[in-house]
Amino acid sequence: MQPNKPGQGEAPQAGALEVDVRKLAFDRPGAEGGRRAVPDEVPVEIVYPPLPLAVMMLTPGDLEDFACGFSFTEGVIASAVDIRAVAVESVEAGLRLNITLAADRLAQHLGRRRALAGRTGCGLCGIEDLSQLPQAVPVAGRQGPPLARAAIKRALLQLSSEQPLNAATHGVHAAALADAEGRLLLVREDVGRHNALDKLIGAALRAGLAPGDGFVLISSRASYEMVEKTARFGARALVAISAPTALAIARATHYGIGLMAIARHDTATVFAHAAMFS
């Protein structure tokens, strides 16, 4: 049976589909039939009329947040006001995200030559040479009072309860913005970890919410791109549930971002700027 699309059957959670499954046990014969929620994933073409820029694989939710966050972290816009309108269009192969820019921003964008073909979990597909690796502009003033262990633990414990799509599917990533006390201010989910962070950043920009003395929390590994996006957003610390790469540590060190990873409810490891954490 084909997965139930919205409108063809009720999905348990926005961004999820239900499919038929057969559940097996390794210690006994037979199988148990049932239904299970899985993450939805569709190709989304990103267009800055008149030119397309990218095709990304996305969970089809919070697309306006993604449009803003992706445009910001890719350097297409400097703030949310540079976007005049966002329109989502259904096309035969998936969705088209038409992002109308302010005239000056469109002129700057048209002067850039870049094509990006994205897949889930890939943040650097399609660049033409190493000079095109995205790099954040260093942001001054990341210093602040050290982040307390209790605040980080509070955010970690709260994250799972703020992931309804992952609770339904066990197959998506989350990115969250926490304040200095560890309260989660915003959470966004997506099948792609980069997309989840772009959605979070876009939601914050659209709401006029700055990272302040808080931190970004992600449910994935801390890769180079995740540090770059966090740096461009202006957050002073990134906390990841999984491990970082060597390049992520180097970039966090360069940008002055506190990097904590392998974060669990009882332990965590600091990889960059230990003074950021108490």
C-alpha positions in Angstrom: 0.0 0.0 0.0 1.2 3.5 -0.8 1.8 5.9 2.1 -1.1 8.0 3.1 -0.6 11.6 1.9 -2.4 14.4 3.7 -5.9 14.4 2.4 -5.8 10.7 1.5 -5.8 9.6 5.1 -5.1 11.1 8.5 -1.4 11.3 9.4 -0.6 11.2 13.1 1.5 14.4 13.0 2.2 17.1 10.5 5.1 16.1 8.3 4.5 12.4 8.8 2.9 9.7 6.7 1.5 6.3 7.7 2.7 3.1 6.0 1.9 -0.6 6.3 4.6 -2.5 8.1 5.3 -6.1 9.3 7.0 -6.3 12.7 9.3 -9.3 13.2 10.7 -10.9 16.3 14.1 -12.5 16.1 13.4 -15.1 18.7 10.1 -16.4 17.4 8.5 -17.1 14.0 5.7 -15.1 12.4 5.1 -11.4 12.0 2.7 -8.8 13.3 1.0 -6.4 10.9 0.4 -2.8 11.6 0.8 0.8 10.6 3.7 3.1 11.4 4.4 6.8 10.9 7.4 7.8 8.8 8.8 11.3 8.0 7.6 12.9 4.9 10.4 14.0 2.5 9.8 16.0 -0.7 12.1 17.8 -3.2 11.7 21.6 -2.8 13.0 23.9 -5.5 14.2 27.2 -4.1 13.6 30.0 -6.6 14.5 33.7 -6.3 12.5 34.8 -9.3 13.5 34.7 -12.0 16.3 32.3 -11.2 16.3 29.0 -9.3 19.1 28.4 -6.8 18.7 25.0 -5.2 16.8 21.8 -4.8 16.7 20.5 -1.2 15.0 17.5 0.3 12.8 18.8 3.1 10.1 17.8 5.5 7.2 20.0 4.1 6.5 22.1 7.1 7.6 25.6 8.3 8.6 26.4 4.8 8.5 30.2 5.3 10.9 29.8 8.2 13.1 27.6 6.0 13.0 30.2 3.2 14.2 32.9 5.6 16.8 30.8 7.4 18.3 29.3 4.3 18.4 32.6 2.5 20.2 34.1 5.6 22.7 31.3 6.1 23.5 31.2 2.4 24.2 35.0 2.4 21.4 35.9 0.1 19.8 38.2 2.7 21.1 40.2 5.6 17.8 40.2 7.6 14.2 39.0 7.3 13.1 42.4 5.9 15.1 41.6 2.7 12.3 39.1 1.8 9.2 40.7 0.3 7.1 37.5 0.0 7.3 33.7 0.1 4.9 31.6 -2.0 4.8 27.8 -2.0 3.7 26.2 -5.3 2.9 22.6 -5.9 4.6 21.1 -8.9 4.6 17.7 -10.5 7.9 16.6 -8.9 7.4 18.2 -5.5 7.2 21.8 -4.3 8.5 25.2 -5.5 9.5 27.9 -3.0 9.3 31.3 -4.6 11.2 33.8 -2.5 10.7 37.4 -3.6 13.6 39.6 -2.6 13.9 43.3 -2.2 15.2 44.9 -5.4 18.7 45.6 -4.1 19.1 42.1 -2.7 17.9 40.6 -5.9 20.5 42.6 -7.9 23.2 41.3 -5.5 22.0 37.8 -5.8 21.9 37.9 -9.6 25.5 38.9 -9.5 26.5 35.7 -7.8 27.0 32.5 -9.8 26.2 29.5 -7.7 24.2 26.3 -8.2 23.4 24.0 -5.3 21.8 20.6 -5.6 20.9 19.4 -2.1 20.2 16.0 -0.6 19.2 15.0 2.9 22.2 15.5 5.2 24.4 17.2 2.6 25.2 20.8 3.0 27.9 21.4 0.4 26.6 19.7 -2.8 27.1 21.6 -6.0 29.7 24.2 -5.1 32.2 24.7 -7.9 35.4 25.2 -6.0 36.7 25.5 -2.5 36.5 29.3 -2.6 32.7 28.9 -2.5 32.7 27.2 0.9 30.2 29.2 2.9 31.8 31.2 5.8 30.1 33.3 8.4 31.1 36.8 9.0 32.7 36.9 12.5 30.3 38.4 15.0 31.7 40.5 17.8 30.4 40.3 21.4 29.9 36.6 21.8 31.2 36.8 25.3 28.8 36.6 28.2 28.3 34.9 31.5 29.2 31.2 31.4 26.4 28.8 30.6 25.5 26.8 33.6 25.5 23.0 33.4 22.0 23.1 34.9 20.7 25.2 32.1 22.1 22.9 29.4 20.7 19.9 31.2 17.3 21.6 31.4 17.3 22.2 27.7 18.4 18.6 26.9 15.7 17.1 29.0 13.1 19.4 27.5 14.0 18.8 23.9 12.4 15.4 23.4 9.0 16.6 24.6 9.2 19.5 22.0 9.7 17.1 19.1 6.2 15.9 18.1 7.3 14.8 14.6 10.2 12.8 16.0 8.0 11.2 18.6 5.7 10.0 15.8 8.4 8.9 13.4 11.7 8.5 15.3 13.3 9.7 12.0 13.9 13.5 12.1 16.3 16.0 13.5 15.6 19.0 15.7 17.2 22.4 16.3 16.3 24.6 19.3 17.1 28.0 20.6 17.5 28.1 24.4 17.9 31.1 26.7 20.6 31.3 29.3 18.4 29.5 31.8 17.9 26.5 29.4 14.3 27.3 28.5 13.6 26.4 24.9 12.3 29.4 23.0 11.9 27.9 19.6 12.2 24.3 18.2 12.0 23.2 14.5 12.2 19.7 13.1 13.1 18.3 9.7 14.4 15.2 8.1 17.6 17.0 7.3 19.7 18.4 10.2 20.8 21.5 8.1 17.2 22.1 7.2 16.1 22.0 10.9 18.7 24.6 11.8 17.8 26.8 8.9 14.1 26.6 9.9 15.0 27.5 13.5 17.2 30.5 12.4 14.5 31.6 10.0 11.8 31.4 12.6 13.9 33.4 15.0 14.7 36.1 12.4 11.0 36.4 11.4 10.0 36.7 15.1 12.8 39.3 15.8 14.3 36.9 18.3 18.1 37.2 18.8 20.2 34.5 20.3 21.3 36.8 23.1 23.1 35.0 26.0 21.5 31.7 25.1 22.6 28.8 22.9 21.6 26.6 20.0 20.9 22.9 20.7 20.8 20.3 17.9 19.9 16.7 18.0 22.5 15.7 15.4 26.3 15.7 15.1 28.1 19.1 15.0 29.5 19.4 11.5 31.3 22.2 9.8 28.1 23.6 8.3 26.2 23.5 11.6 28.9 25.6 13.2 28.9 28.1 10.2 25.1 28.5 10.4 25.3 29.0 14.2 28.1 31.6 13.8 26.2 33.5 11.1 23.1 33.5 13.3 25.2 35.1 16.1 24.8 32.5 18.8 27.7 32.2 21.2 27.4 28.5 21.9 26.3 25.3 20.1 25.4 22.1 22.0 25.1 18.9 20.0 23.8 15.5 21.1 26.2 13.7 18.8 29.9 14.2 18.1 31.7 17.1 16.3 34.0 16.8 13.3 37.6 18.2 13.5 36.7 21.0 11.1 33.7 21.9 13.2 36.0 22.3 16.2 38.4 24.4 14.2 35.7 26.7 13.0 34.1 27.0 16.4 37.5 27.9 17.8 38.0 30.5 15.1 34.6 32.1 15.6 34.7 32.2 19.4 31.8 29.8 19.7 31.5 27.5 22.7 31.1 24.0 21.3 29.7 21.2 23.5 28.9 17.8 22.1 28.1 14.2 23.0 25.6 15.9 25.3 23.5 13.6 27.4 21.4 14.2 30.5 24.3 13.2 32.8 27.5 14.1 30.8 28.8 16.2 28.0 32.2 17.1 26.4 33.4 20.6 25.6 35.5 20.8 22.4 36.0 24.6 22.0 36.0 27.6 24.3 35.6 25.8 27.6 35.3 29.2 29.4 31.8 29.5 27.8 30.5 26.8 30.1 30.6 26.7 33.9 
